[in-house]
Amino acid sequence: MADYTLITANRNYSSWSLRPWLLMTALGIPFENRIEPFAAMSNYDAFRAFSPTGQVPVLIDGDRTIWDSLGIVLYLAERHDGIWPADEAARAFAMSGVAEMHGGFGALRNQAPMNVGVRTEPVVPDAALAKDLQRIEELFTQGLAQFGGPFLAGPAFTALDAFFAPVAYRVRTFGLDIGKGQAWVDHMLALPAMQQWEAEALAETWREPGHEQELGVAGQVTRDFRAS
């Protein structure tokens, strides 16, 4: 029986939910998954029943509640191997990259919201989004070259890959160009845990108006693979 319960939201939309779910799934850390879908423009009051911030993801471990994707990763890293790379230089790179993603890339988040099951016309980035994409390409290229790939900090999947995983879906959905970083995107999209997440996303029939409106502003939808 799983020791943990991980509370997440819609597979199509919830990039923050994807991070710890993917990390625990890919590393074989047992957990019970509880989905609390986005049901309204604001879910704060409903989510406050289980989350002190009114947001997901949340990890329940016995009588402990651990909130925020970064908090969850740090908590798990004290209890499980493989969260961070074993190599010290790779570990420092991974920790820095996770922190950078957690606190940055606002243009990418706002202009290319995660929606796993759709494709749009290729988005032409403005200056802010172009800056984010350039930095992502730089970081991916550095990690792959310095640590040998195929993951960002070496041969093994770690928290760094989990934190940037939503980028893979965003790049595909909006036709974004991240240059040599595309090799990592292709590798991640083929990862069994990512394919499991995507299959669940395509099976969802939930639609949340706020997220759908964000998608409409971001790009012209050309294909929608989600269940009706």
C-alpha positions, 0 to 999 in steps of 0.5 A: 500500500502506498504511504503517500497520497498526491493530490493533483488536478486536471491532466490537460492543464495542471503543469504544477501537478505534473512535476511531482506526479511524474517524478514519483511515477518515473522513480517508482515511488508508490503513491495514491493519486487523488484528482481534484479537477479545476471546476471553476474560474477560482478553486481557492475556497474548495481547494483550501479543504486540503491545501493551505495555499488553496492550490495543487499539488499537495502531498499527504504523508500520514498526518503531514501535509506538504504543499508546493511542488518544490516543497514536495520534491525537497521532502521526497529527496530526504527519503528517496534516492534518485531525486537529485543526481549522484554526481556533485556537479550535476546535482548543483546544476539540477538544483539551480535549474529547478529553482530557476524554473520554480521562480521564473519563465513568466512569459512562457507560463502566461503566453503558452499555457499547458494544454496537453491535448491540443495543437495550435498554429505555431506561435510567433514569440514576442520579446519576452517569450523569445527571451524565455525560450532562448534561456531554455535552449541555453540551459538544455544545451548546457545540461545535455553537453556537460552531463552527456544526456539523454536527461538534463543532468545526465543518464538518469531522470531527476527532479530537473527533468520533472520540473521542465517536463511541462515545457515539452508539452508547451513546445509541442502544443504551440510549435515553439522553437528551442533549437538543440533543446528539442532533443530533450523534448523528444526524449521526454515525450517518449518517456513511459510516465509522460505517455501515461500522463498524456493518455489520461489527459486525452481521456479527460472530458473536463473543460475549465473556462479560464484555461480554455480562454487562455488557450484561445488567446495564446494561439489558434487551435488546429487540432484537439485530441481530447475526448469529447 
